[in-house]
């Protein structure tokens, strides 16, 4: 069947691997979402869609398929996530911030992208990242609503100065649905034998990073851009030019005002947070909940309903026995990550922390205390879907997760969806002992590696920190795995 592909493709379209992709995958038209104002393409099957457009571009589009009750209802499961992400990026489109404005924007984008997908007979969407900006999440959600196949290039833990391990997944809230069966098959094959387990080098390298017996044992890293003042100013000039070119002076003025106050407001807010933090007493029994950095794609959309982390914390508090505590630790990147233009108060409020402190057996602990130290003495690690959960596996520490993870089939990883799941997980954690077994982790990694794609990077902040650049070999590996994934999930 001929495919009309809609894609957010970050690896270039004027190269041999992408040409191979168009030919082998039988693509009639490839509609490529891009932020580049001008993109020359060498193949007439490719249509470049510029997303650096003013709101008028979406409002004044020539619409053939107007919205109706059917698509509005089909979008209900995705509406809140779309609203959250429109709210996150609202300053790119409007100078207003009230709920009605966000709702109006939702219908403007829904109308535009619904028409585009129907008018161009889109029957596949491939996204090179977790969809988390407006012109990714809206077409993605519409495709999901209509049952159009989607493939997302998710990411699993970074390694400093190395290729990034991506993993293909069918949607934003689930991983490879067949990996559970592959895990059980691998466990049956390897558990009763001494046969060596085949794990690709890029996954094997996690043992150097997280295994307590390894010499490297590196900590989780946060990439900061290494820009000079001149390069920063030039970047801001280019961003401003986009708004000036399209006549959005009010939107630009609003963004400038926000950027001027964000650092001082953030610093003031974080001082308030620090005043609410308590010392962590590691002599009593506790579970460790490391909060996610927000707003980020790891929680919206990938966290599902538990993007509201307070909901997960309240659930645990209600299920804990009297002698067990939950230590909640704020993400250190709020204090350490440079050049972050989204303030902590975009996703947190002082009431958020105050509500945490009111909960039974819950302690908001000092963010400066090492997560590794707290982890070494905890009874379990709790996370929505963070790297800290994967790291815990290498320490023999059980993990409770509130969203899909690539390691959730592991013996002492417990996926929580309901209060019953939460209570059952806590009971199992407290009534059993767990030990790290390298072979068990190797079995896990061997079961997920089918759709793992090690790739170089294209973003400046990663390249500045020593990550290798993406190559044609990387592109070809990704393309082959996408075609294999499609065949397994949407053809077989």
C-alpha positions in Angstrom: 0.0 0.0 0.0 1.2 3.5 -0.9 2.0 5.6 2.2 1.4 9.2 2.8 3.8 9.9 5.6 3.6 12.8 8.1 6.9 13.1 9.9 9.0 15.2 12.3 12.3 14.2 10.8 15.4 15.7 12.3 18.2 13.9 10.4 18.0 15.6 7.0 16.0 14.6 3.9 18.7 15.2 1.2 20.7 12.1 1.9 20.9 8.5 0.5 19.4 6.8 3.6 16.2 9.0 3.4 16.0 8.4 -0.4 16.2 4.7 0.3 13.5 5.1 3.0 11.1 6.7 0.5 11.7 4.0 -2.1 11.7 0.9 0.1 8.8 2.0 2.2 6.6 2.8 -0.8 6.0 6.5 0.2 4.0 8.5 -2.2 4.2 11.8 -0.4 6.3 12.7 2.7 5.1 15.7 4.6 8.0 16.8 6.7 7.4 19.2 9.7 10.3 21.5 10.0 11.4 24.7 11.8 13.5 25.8 8.9 12.1 28.8 7.0 13.5 27.7 3.7 14.4 24.1 3.0 15.4 23.0 -0.5 14.7 19.3 -1.2 16.0 17.1 -3.9 12.9 14.8 -4.1 9.5 16.0 -5.3 7.8 13.5 -3.1 8.8 15.6 -0.1 6.7 18.5 1.1 8.3 20.7 3.8 5.9 22.1 6.4 7.3 25.2 8.2 6.0 25.5 11.8 7.5 28.9 12.5 4.2 30.4 11.5 2.0 33.0 13.2 -1.4 32.1 14.5 -3.0 33.7 11.5 -1.4 30.9 9.3 -3.5 28.4 11.1 -6.6 30.5 11.4 -6.6 31.6 7.7 -5.8 28.2 6.1 -8.1 27.0 3.3 -10.1 24.4 5.2 -11.9 21.6 3.3 -12.8 19.4 6.3 -14.3 21.5 9.0 -14.5 20.2 12.6 -17.5 18.1 13.6 -18.7 16.2 16.6 -17.0 13.0 15.6 -13.4 14.3 15.7 -14.0 16.4 18.8 -15.2 13.3 20.6 -12.5 11.1 19.2 -9.9 13.6 20.6 -11.3 13.5 24.2 -8.7 11.0 25.4 -5.9 13.3 24.2 -7.4 16.7 24.8 -6.0 17.4 28.2 -2.4 16.6 27.1 -2.8 18.8 24.1 -4.1 21.7 26.3 -1.2 21.2 28.7 1.3 21.4 25.8 -0.4 24.4 24.2 -0.3 26.1 27.5 3.4 25.3 27.8 4.2 26.9 24.4 1.5 29.6 24.5 4.0 32.5 24.4 4.9 31.5 20.9 1.4 32.2 19.7 -0.3 34.7 22.0 0.3 37.3 24.7 -2.8 36.0 26.6 -2.7 33.2 29.3 -6.3 32.6 30.4 -8.0 29.2 30.0 -10.4 30.4 27.3 -7.4 31.5 25.2 -5.7 28.1 25.6 -9.0 26.4 24.6 -9.4 28.6 21.6 -5.8 27.8 20.5 -6.6 24.1 20.9 -9.5 24.3 18.4 -7.5 26.4 16.0 -4.7 23.8 15.9 -7.2 20.9 15.8 -9.1 22.4 12.9 -5.9 23.0 10.9 -4.2 19.7 11.5 -7.4 17.6 11.2 -8.0 19.2 7.8 -4.3 18.6 6.7 -4.4 15.0 7.7 -7.6 14.2 5.9 -6.9 16.3 2.9 -3.5 14.6 2.3 -4.7 11.1 3.1 -2.1 10.7 5.8 -1.8 7.0 6.8 1.4 6.9 8.9 3.1 9.3 11.2 6.8 8.9 12.3 8.2 11.3 15.0 11.9 11.5 15.8 11.2 12.5 19.4 8.5 12.3 22.0 5.9 14.7 20.7 5.9 17.6 23.0 5.5 20.8 21.0 2.2 22.0 19.5 2.9 20.9 15.9 4.0 17.5 17.0 1.4 16.7 19.6 -1.7 17.9 17.7 -1.1 15.9 14.5 0.1 12.9 16.6 -3.1 13.0 18.7 -5.3 13.3 15.7 -3.6 10.3 14.0 -4.1 8.3 17.3 -7.7 9.3 17.4 -8.3 8.1 13.8 -6.3 4.9 14.3 -3.6 6.0 11.9 -0.3 4.1 12.7 2.2 6.1 14.7 5.9 5.3 15.4 7.8 7.4 18.0 11.6 7.4 18.5 11.8 7.5 22.3 14.9 7.7 24.3 16.5 5.6 27.1 19.2 6.8 29.5 22.0 9.0 28.1 25.6 8.2 28.4 28.1 11.1 28.5 30.0 11.6 25.2 28.4 8.5 23.6 25.7 7.8 21.0 22.2 8.1 22.4 20.2 5.0 22.7 16.8 5.6 21.2 14.0 3.0 21.3 11.0 2.8 18.9 7.6 2.7 20.5 4.1 2.7 19.0 2.8 5.7 20.9 3.6 8.2 23.7 2.3 6.1 26.7 3.4 2.6 25.8 6.6 0.8 24.8 7.2 -2.1 22.5 4.1 -4.2 23.2 5.8 -7.4 22.3 8.9 -6.9 24.5 7.1 -8.7 27.4 6.9 -11.9 25.3 10.5 -11.5 24.2 11.6 -11.0 27.8 9.8 -14.2 28.9 11.4 -16.1 26.0 14.9 -14.8 26.9 14.3 -15.6 30.6 13.3 -19.2 29.7 16.3 -19.5 27.4 19.0 -18.1 29.6 17.9 -18.6 33.2 18.6 -22.4 33.3 21.9 -22.2 31.4 25.3 -20.5 31.4 25.0 -19.5 27.8 26.4 -16.0 27.1 23.7 -13.4 26.5 23.9 -11.3 23.3 23.6 -7.6 24.3 24.7 -4.9 21.9 27.7 -2.9 23.0 25.7 0.3 23.5 23.4 -1.4 26.0 26.3 -3.4 27.6 27.9 0.0 28.4 25.2 0.7 31.0 27.0 -1.7 33.3 30.0 0.6 33.2 27.7 3.5 34.1 25.5 2.0 36.8 26.9 -1.3 38.0 28.2 -0.7 41.5 31.2 -3.0 40.8 32.2 -1.1 37.6 35.1 1.4 37.7 33.3 4.1 35.7 30.1 4.3 37.7 29.2 7.7 36.2 26.4 9.8 37.5 23.4 11.0 35.4 24.4 14.0 33.4 22.5 17.1 32.4 23.6 18.8 29.1 24.2 22.5 29.2 24.8 24.6 26.1 28.3 26.0 25.9 27.5 29.3 24.1 29.5 32.5 24.2 27.6 35.8 25.0 27.9 36.7 21.3 26.4 33.4 20.1 23.6 33.7 22.6 22.7 37.2 21.5 22.8 36.1 17.9 20.4 33.2 18.7 18.0 35.6 20.4 18.2 38.0 17.4 17.3 35.2 15.0 14.4 34.1 17.2 13.1 37.7 17.5 13.4 38.1 13.7 10.9 35.3 13.2 8.2 37.2 15.2 9.1 40.5 13.5 8.8 39.0 10.1 5.4 37.7 10.8 4.2 40.8 12.5 3.7 39.3 16.0 5.2 42.2 17.9 2.8 41.8 20.9 3.8 38.1 21.2 7.5 39.0 21.0 7.2 41.8 23.6 5.5 39.4 26.0 8.2 36.8 25.5 11.0 39.3 26.1 9.3 40.5 29.3 9.0 36.9 30.5 12.7 36.1 29.7 13.9 39.2 31.5 12.1 38.3 34.7 12.5 34.5 34.6 15.9 34.2 36.2 15.1 36.6 39.2 11.7 35.1 39.7 13.1 31.5 39.6 15.8 32.4 42.0 13.3 33.9 44.4 11.0 30.8 44.0 13.7 28.3 44.6 14.7 30.1 47.8 11.2 29.6 49.0 11.4 25.9 48.1 14.6 25.5 50.0 13.0 26.9 53.1 10.4 24.1 53.0 13.0 21.3 52.6 13.9 19.1 55.6 16.9 17.0 56.5 16.8 13.4 55.4 17.0 11.0 58.2 18.5 7.8 56.7 18.1 5.8 59.9 14.4 5.2 59.4 12.7 3.2 56.7 11.8 5.1 53.6 11.1 5.0 49.9 12.6 7.6 47.6 10.6 9.6 45.1 12.8 11.7 42.8 10.6 14.4 41.2 10.8 14.9 37.4 12.0 18.1 35.8 8.9 19.8 34.4 7.7 20.9 31.9 9.3 18.1 29.9 8.3 15.4 27.5 9.1 12.6 30.1 5.9 13.5 31.9 3.8 15.4 29.3 2.9 13.4 27.4 4.9 10.3 28.4 3.7 10.3 32.1 0.0 10.1 31.1 -2.3 11.1 34.0 0.6 10.9 36.4 2.2 13.9 34.8 0.5 15.3 37.9 3.2 13.9 40.3 1.3 15.0 43.4 -1.4 12.5 42.4 1.2 9.7 42.6 2.6 11.0 45.9 -0.8 11.1 47.5 -1.5 7.6 46.4 1.7 6.3 48.0 1.1 8.2 51.2 -2.3 6.5 51.6 -0.8 3.1 51.1 2.3 3.3 53.3 2.4 1.4 56.6 2.9 3.6 59.7 6.6 2.9 60.0 7.5 3.7 56.4 8.1 7.1 54.9 8.2 8.6 51.4 11.1 11.0 50.9 10.4 13.4 48.0 13.4 15.1 46.5 13.2 17.9 44.0 15.1 17.6 40.7 18.6 19.3 41.1 18.5 20.6 37.5 16.3 23.5 38.6 19.4 24.8 40.4 22.1 23.6 38.1 20.9 23.6 34.5 22.0 26.7 32.8 20.1 28.6 30.0 16.7 27.1 30.9 14.2 29.6 29.7 11.2 27.9 31.3 10.8 28.7 35.0 10.1 26.2 37.8 6.9 28.1 38.5 5.6 27.1 35.1 4.9 23.6 36.5 5.2 24.1 40.3 3.7 26.3 42.9 4.5 26.8 46.5 1.2 25.1 47.3 2.6 22.0 45.5 5.4 21.7 48.0 3.2 22.7 50.9 0.7 20.0 50.0 3.5 17.4 49.9 4.5 18.4 53.4 0.9 17.9 54.7 0.8 14.3 53.6 1.0 11.5 56.0 4.5 10.0 56.3 5.9 12.2 53.4 9.0 14.3 53.8 10.3 16.9 51.3 14.0 16.4 51.6 17.0 18.6 50.9 17.6 18.7 47.2 21.3 19.0 47.8 21.6 15.6 49.4 23.0 13.1 46.9 20.3 10.9 45.3 22.8 8.1 45.2 23.3 8.3 49.0 19.6 8.3 49.5 19.1 5.5 47.1 21.6 3.2 48.7 19.6 3.2 52.0 16.1 3.3 50.7 13.6 0.4 50.6 12.4 1.3 47.1 12.7 3.9 44.4 9.6 5.6 43.1 9.4 7.5 39.8 7.0 8.3 37.0 9.3 6.9 34.4 12.7 8.3 35.2 16.3 7.2 34.7 16.6 6.8 38.5 14.4 3.7 38.2 16.7 2.1 35.7 19.7 2.9 37.9 18.0 1.2 40.9 17.9 -2.1 39.0 21.7 -2.2 39.2 21.6 -1.8 43.0 19.1 -4.5 43.6 16.6 -1.9 44.7 12.9 -2.4 43.8 11.2 0.3 41.6 7.7 1.5 41.5 6.8 3.3 38.2 3.7 5.2 37.3 4.1 5.3 33.5 5.5 3.0 30.9 9.2 2.2 31.0 11.3 -0.1 28.8 12.3 -2.0 32.0 8.9 -2.5 33.5 8.9 -6.3 32.9 11.9 -6.7 35.2 11.2 -8.9 38.3 11.5 -6.1 40.9 10.0 -3.3 38.8 6.3 -2.6 39.7 4.0 -0.7 37.3 1.3 1.3 39.2 -1.9 2.4 37.6 -4.4 2.1 40.4 -4.5 2.3 44.2 -4.7 -1.6 44.2 -1.5 -1.7 42.1 0.1 0.7 44.6 -0.8 -1.3 47.7 0.2 -4.6 46.1 3.6 -3.2 45.0 4.3 -1.8 48.5 3.3 -5.1 50.1 5.6 -7.1 47.8 8.5 -4.7 48.3 8.2 -4.9 52.1 7.7 -8.7 52.3 10.5 -9.7 50.0 14.2 -9.2 49.6 15.9 -8.3 46.3 19.4 -8.7 45.1 21.2 -7.4 42.0 22.0 -10.0 39.4 23.9 -8.9 36.4 22.6 -11.8 34.3 19.0 -10.8 35.0 19.7 -7.2 33.7 21.4 -8.7 30.6 18.2 -10.7 29.9 16.2 -7.6 30.2 18.4 -5.6 27.8 18.5 -8.5 25.3 14.7 -8.5 25.2 14.4 -4.8 24.4 17.3 -4.3 22.0 15.4 -5.3 18.9 14.2 -1.8 18.4 17.0 0.1 20.2 18.7 2.5 17.8 22.1 4.0 18.9 22.5 7.3 17.1 24.8 10.3 17.0 23.2 13.7 17.8 22.4 16.8 15.8 21.6 19.3 18.7 24.3 21.8 19.5 24.1 21.2 23.3 24.9 17.5 22.9 27.6 18.1 20.4 29.2 20.7 22.7 29.3 18.1 25.4 31.2 15.5 23.3 28.4 13.5 21.8 29.2 12.2 18.3 27.4 13.7 15.3 24.7 11.6 13.5 26.1 9.7 10.5 24.5 8.0 7.4 25.1 4.6 9.1 23.0 5.9 12.0 20.3 7.1 9.7 20.2 3.7 7.8 20.0 1.8 11.1 17.0 3.9 12.2 15.3 3.6 8.9 15.6 -0.2 8.7 14.3 -0.5 12.3 11.3 1.8 11.5 10.4 -0.4 8.6 10.8 -3.6 10.7 8.7 -2.1 13.5 5.9 -1.1 11.1 5.8 -4.6 9.7 5.6 -6.2 13.1 3.0 -3.8 14.5 0.9 -2.6 11.7 1.1 -5.3 9.0 1.5 -8.7 10.7 
